[in-house]
Amino acid sequence: MKVSNEVKKVHHWLRKRTQEVGAEQAWKEHLERRDVLSNYAASMKKLACEYWTENNQGDRKNLCRIEWVRQIILAYFFEGWFKFEI
């Protein structure tokens, strides 16, 4: 999936650059890469609005990361999971 690879490339670059120059400098450099940020934003939007939304329909609902996080948050706050470590 090309879209997810674009996102992964940015994350990989950030991790690598953080090890080389530190988090603050890596983030500063990251923010200066306007073309990369634009492509990253478009890729994330496509993932969220197309791929992840598709996984959140019907029988596949439990496979969706967004739904999983939502369920964990609900359980944590409303079912007493805050008493236990996740």
C-alpha positions in Angstrom: 0.0 0.0 0.0 1.8 3.1 -1.2 -0.1 5.5 1.1 1.0 3.7 4.3 4.6 3.5 3.0 4.7 7.3 2.6 3.7 7.7 6.3 6.2 5.0 7.4 9.0 6.7 5.5 8.4 10.0 7.3 8.3 8.2 10.7 11.5 6.3 9.9 13.3 9.5 8.9 12.2 11.2 12.1 13.4 8.3 14.3 16.7 8.2 12.4 17.2 11.9 12.5 16.3 12.1 16.2 19.1 9.7 16.9 21.6 11.7 14.9 20.8 15.3 16.0 18.3 15.0 18.9 14.5 15.4 19.0 14.3 19.2 18.9 16.6 19.6 15.9 15.0 16.7 14.1 11.5 18.1 14.6 12.7 21.6 13.5 14.1 20.1 10.3 11.0 18.1 9.8 8.8 21.2 9.9 11.0 22.8 7.3 10.4 20.0 4.8 7.1 21.5 3.4 6.9 19.2 0.4 7.2 16.1 2.7 4.7 17.5 5.2 2.2 18.2 2.4 2.5 14.6 1.1 2.4 13.2 4.6 -0.8 15.1 5.4 -2.5 13.9 2.2 -1.4 10.3 2.9 -2.7 10.5 6.5 -6.0 11.9 5.3 -6.4 9.2 2.7 -5.6 6.5 5.3 -8.1 7.9 7.8 -10.9 8.7 5.4 -10.6 5.8 3.1 -8.7 2.8 4.4 -9.4 3.1 8.2 -13.1 4.1 7.6 -13.5 1.1 5.4 -12.2 -1.2 8.2 -14.7 0.3 10.6 -17.8 -1.0 8.7 -20.0 -4.0 9.4 -18.3 -7.2 10.4 -14.9 -5.7 10.2 -15.6 -3.1 12.9 -13.4 -4.7 15.5 -10.4 -4.7 13.1 -10.2 -0.9 13.0 -7.5 0.8 15.0 -9.7 3.7 15.7 -12.5 1.5 17.0 -10.0 -0.4 19.1 -8.7 2.8 20.8 -12.3 4.0 21.3 -13.2 0.7 23.0 -10.2 0.8 25.3 -10.9 4.4 26.3 -14.5 3.6 27.1 -13.5 0.6 29.1 -10.8 2.6 30.9 -13.1 5.4 32.0 -16.5 3.7 32.3 -15.9 0.1 33.2 -13.2 0.6 35.8 -10.2 -0.4 33.8 -8.4 2.6 35.3 -7.8 0.4 38.3 -5.7 -1.9 36.3 -2.7 -1.6 34.0 -3.3 -2.0 30.3 
